[in-house]
């Protein structure tokens, strides 16, 4: 005998027997299984908010002049990071620079991307020839420090921020 015929006959007999039973003896229909399958999983827990970087991006000489004027008026220190997209050291330094910016409220932080024409022009006017490089300006005193900021020298940047701006707040 064909197995397909046997199994289809078995299914038909099972259905017929189920229909012949009185309704009271049948299992009540439940939607619990369907509900469980259809119900969407609970939404994921919200992620804690990352600190928002407070380093503004400069792309022109006029923006830099405005930043310096603002720093002179408030006597705040200004830290400017010069970087490029294609530079591996810059990719390592920039997030740490932005994290330092978010923990130092009494200073202004800015980044200048040299891939843009405005950034290249500003860097050449300020004498920046290699990246990543940090310039430190202190209010009306002008530029007080200028150094190459490789990933290995981030502690130097933290020390300079602590000396010039009074340190970063603890997080």
Secondary structure by P-SEA (a helix, b strand, c coil): ccaaaaaaaaaaaaaaaaaaccccccccccaaaaaaaaccccccccccccccccbbbbccaaaaaaaaaaaaaacbbbbbbbbbcccaaaaacaaaaaaaaaacccbbbbbbbcccaaaaaaaaaaccccccbbbbbcccccccccccccccaaaaaaaaaaaaccccccc
